[in-house]
Structures are given as C-alpha cells and as structure tokens.
C-alpha cells in the first residue's frame, strides 16, 4: 500500500510540474494595482505560453466580454478556490498543437465553442476544468481537437469528437442530447472517456428532438462509458398529425471497426425520473450498427424506474454485425429487459433495486455485491462489484462533490496486479 501511495504521489506531482511561461498577466477590476482592466486587453497583450490570472470582482460581478482565444494560453482565477466570473461567448481559434486551459471560471451566460477544424497534425488541446456554466454549452464538433472537460458544473450540453468528459454535473434543458461524441478525422487507437458524470436529461423538451443522456457516434476512436448517473425522460418528436415521444439513457450508433481495442459500457445507472406519464417509448441502452470487427461490452449497469412509470425496454441491439455482450446488468421496473439482445443468464431482469436522487442504492438492494465477480470489476474496498454508478474503481464517490479546490480528477491504474511485476499508475490533476 505504501508503494502504491508513493507512485500516486509521483504521478500527482508530475501532473502539476512547473513550466516556463513567457509572462504572467493580471486582470483586476478597474485595473487596480496596474493590472489590466479587462480579459480582452490581457489577451491582446499576451503571447503563446502566457498565463492570465483573473481577479474576481467584488460581489461576484462579471467581466462582460466575448473572448477569442487564438494562442496557447491559460485563464486562471487569481484567488485559489474562488471563481472569476464572466458573461459572454468564448471562441477558440485552433492551430496545430495549440494548448488552451481554463480553470476556475464562472460564466453567467455564454458558451465556449469552435466551429473551425484545427489543421491536420497534432491536435489543438483544450482543457476546461473546475468551471461553472450557468447557461451555456461546450461545443467542439470539429476535427483535430483533443478535449479534457473535468469537474465542471454545466447547465447546457457538451459535444466533442476526441478526449475526456470526466466528473461533471451536466444539466441540459436546452434540447434533447446532453453529451454527444462524434467521429473525428484524426483517427487513432485512443479511447474516448465519458466517466463519472451526473447527467440530468429529464426535462420534457418541445420540438423535433429525442432525449439522449449520452449519444456516441464515433468510428474514429474506441469508447468507455463508465459510472455515469443519467436521469432522463421523454423527448418529443412531432410528425403531423401524431406526436411521438422517445427517450434514451445511452445511445450508441456505430463504433470503430477494429478488434485491437475495447468499447465498454460499464457501471452506469440509468434512472427514469418521474416527470410526466405522457405515453411513448423510453429505452435504457440502445446499441446499433456495430461493425463486424468491433465489439461492445455492457457490464454491471443498472436500469431503474419506479413502478408507476416503468421504462419500456432495457437493452436494445439493432442491426449489429459485431459482438454486443451483456452481463450482470440489473433491471428494475423495466417492461422488457432485452430487445434483440442476448441475455447470457447473468443479468437480473427483476431486481428489487430502488435508488435515491443521487443514485444511491437502497440498503436491501440485490445490486449490492451483485456485479461481475471477476476481480477486475471489484469495488474500491476490494469486495465484489456493486451494480451501477457506485460500483467498481470509478465509483461516483471519487468524483463528487465538486469542491472548487485543486484535485486529482482521474487516476488510471491496473485493475489486477501480479506480485513482482511493475505497475504503471497515471494521475491527472489541476490546481487553481
């Protein structure tokens, strides 16, 4: 244990290693102390590699500015553990190997986006950490970006093509899809991570839309969807003269056609929150169009509703030529657990499980210690895995609450260690 702790400490320190920056620029209200009075002015004076420290205004007032980030830059709060507040749209202008980091920002109204693909080559890297989007989206549906979106509060939606979405609270009222991952021209054997997010997609939406908690449509990378707590309801789709209502917890449409990597849907909890019994179709995990050389493992997921408003179908397999395997998934108040998907006999279609508003299991739940017994799925207390978001190494407890302080937001380590062998642990962290 001591050895592992030391390795983690080394990894943490490595993640926070100091760099040589050209300049540190300060922004303060009214330009106090000779600082820049606006973020725009500081950006104009900056060069690649600079850090801009933004002093929060008194009373939490906002810097009302639209920003264009067109160089490698860091935007950081000048007060540890306190947000700087802006109100405005942020646009990223990409370039090969450009690196942009924003930590500790609160945006009262505005999104961060890029509508232009980065040039072919090393991706443009954008890191958004410990930020609070009161009404705004994170939209990077363009090629040759690599995103890290970690430990944020987001009242909006997220769209990426490559990277990580880890430990965020995402509450989407704007339209029917909370998290979208599309294909990228930058094809690689990397794995896109959508891990340990709280996603509230339970709002009834109006217009031509479906409700998806997580939507994966990538053929360029492998994917891992793990330990996400998705609350969802119907969307509405109008086709005169009839209105159709659909909702999906996780929808996977296509995958990278390769067998040298894994696609995993693991330890998620999909919970139908009772909003309105308006009729229609509500599905748990829908997997379609998986090509012949690809595979998807669906393991230790909990699909749950209350008896008064059940989920129509739990796991649906449609038009797949690759392997879609389902084991140790639990279903509570789901009318049809499997639709054109294979139940290998390990799944529990009549679980007694109920969850609270945070996805916690009731004390008598059969999902406790009910997951796959293989040690690679063990809980962090080294007992058999629980089913759902509090099971396995990426239990939601490791990522919440979001504190606003410096933190290690993700640790990757072997799930099984052979005595005498070297182990590799990677920790990712942020400060400020």
Rosetta blueprint (number, residue, H / E / L):
1 X L
2 X H
3 X H
4 X H
5 X H
6 X H
7 X H
8 X H
9 X H
10 X H
11 X H
12 X H
13 X H
14 X H
15 X H
16 X L
17 X L
18 X L
19 X L
20 X L
21 X L
22 X L
23 X L
24 X E
25 X E
26 X E
27 X E
28 X L
29 X H
30 X H
31 X H
32 X H
33 X H
34 X H
35 X L
36 X E
37 X L
38 X L
39 X H
40 X H
41 X H
42 X H
43 X H
44 X H
45 X H
46 X L
47 X L
48 X L
49 X L
50 X E
51 X E
52 X E
53 X E
54 X E
55 X L
56 X L
57 X L
58 X H
59 X H
60 X H
61 X L
62 X L
63 X E
64 X E
65 X L
66 X L
67 X E
68 X E
69 X E
70 X L
71 X L
72 X L
73 X E
74 X E
75 X E
76 X E
77 X E
78 X L
79 X L
80 X L
81 X L
82 X L
83 X L
84 X E
85 X E
86 X E
87 X E
88 X L
89 X L
90 X E
91 X E
92 X E
93 X L
94 X L
95 X L
96 X L
97 X L
98 X L
99 X E
100 X E
101 X E
102 X E
103 X E
104 X L
105 X E
106 X E
107 X E
108 X L
109 X L
110 X L
111 X L
112 X E
113 X E
114 X L
115 X L
116 X L
117 X L
118 X L
119 X L
120 X L
121 X L
122 X L
123 X L
124 X E
125 X E
126 X E
127 X E
128 X E
129 X E
130 X L
131 X L
132 X E
133 X E
134 X L
135 X L
136 X L
137 X L
138 X E
139 X E
140 X L
141 X L
142 X L
143 X L
144 X L
145 X E
146 X E
147 X E
148 X E
149 X E
150 X E
151 X L
152 X L
153 X E
154 X E
155 X L
156 X L
157 X L
158 X E
159 X E
160 X E
161 X L
162 X L
163 X E
164 X E
165 X E
166 X E
167 X L
168 X L
169 X E
170 X E
171 X E
172 X L
173 X L
174 X L
175 X L
176 X L
177 X E
178 X E
179 X E
180 X E
181 X E
182 X E
183 X L
184 X L
185 X L
186 X L
187 X L
188 X L
189 X L
190 X L
191 X E
192 X E
193 X E
194 X E
195 X E
196 X L
197 X L
198 X E
199 X E
200 X E
201 X E
202 X L
203 X L
204 X L
205 X L
206 X L
207 X L
208 X L
209 X L
210 X L
211 X E
212 X E
213 X E
214 X E
215 X E
216 X E
217 X E
218 X L
219 X L
220 X L
221 X L
222 X E
223 X E
224 X E
225 X E
226 X E
227 X L
228 X L
229 X E
230 X E
231 X E
232 X E
233 X L
234 X L
235 X E
236 X E
237 X E
238 X E
239 X E
240 X L
241 X L
242 X E
243 X E
244 X E
245 X E
246 X E
247 X E
248 X E
249 X E
250 X E
251 X E
252 X E
253 X E
254 X L
255 X L
256 X L
257 X L
258 X L
259 X L
260 X L
261 X L
262 X L
263 X L
264 X E
265 X E
266 X E
267 X L
268 X L
269 X E
270 X E
271 X E
272 X E
273 X L
274 X L
275 X L
276 X L
277 X L
278 X L
279 X L
280 X L
281 X E
282 X E
283 X E
284 X E
285 X E
286 X E
287 X E
288 X E
289 X L
290 X L
291 X L
292 X L
293 X L
294 X L
295 X E
296 X E
297 X E
298 X E
299 X E
300 X L
301 X L
302 X E
303 X E
304 X E
305 X L
306 X E
307 X L
308 X L
309 X E
310 X L
311 X E
312 X E
313 X E
314 X E
315 X E
316 X E
317 X E
318 X E
319 X L
320 X L
321 X L
322 X L
323 X E
324 X E
325 X E
326 X E
327 X E
328 X L
329 X L
330 X E
331 X E
332 X E
333 X L
334 X E
335 X E
336 X E
337 X E
338 X E
339 X E
340 X L
341 X L
342 X L
343 X L
344 X L
345 X L
346 X L
347 X L
348 X E
349 X L
350 X L
351 X L
352 X L
353 X L
354 X L
355 X E
356 X L
357 X L
358 X L
359 X L
360 X L
361 X E
362 X L
363 X L
364 X L
365 X L
366 X L
367 X L
368 X L
369 X L
370 X L
371 X L
372 X L
373 X L
374 X L
375 X H
376 X H
377 X H
378 X L
379 X L
380 X L
381 X L
382 X L
383 X L
384 X L
385 X L
386 X L
387 X L
388 X L
389 X L
390 X L
391 X L
392 X L
393 X L
394 X L
395 X L
396 X H
397 X H
398 X H
399 X L
400 X L
401 X L
402 X L
403 X L
404 X L
405 X L
406 X L
407 X E
408 X E
409 X E
410 X E
411 X E
412 X E
413 X L
414 X L
415 X L
416 X L
417 X L
418 X L
419 X L
420 X L
421 X L
422 X L
423 X L
424 X L
425 X L
426 X E
427 X E
428 X E
429 X E
430 X E
431 X L
432 X L
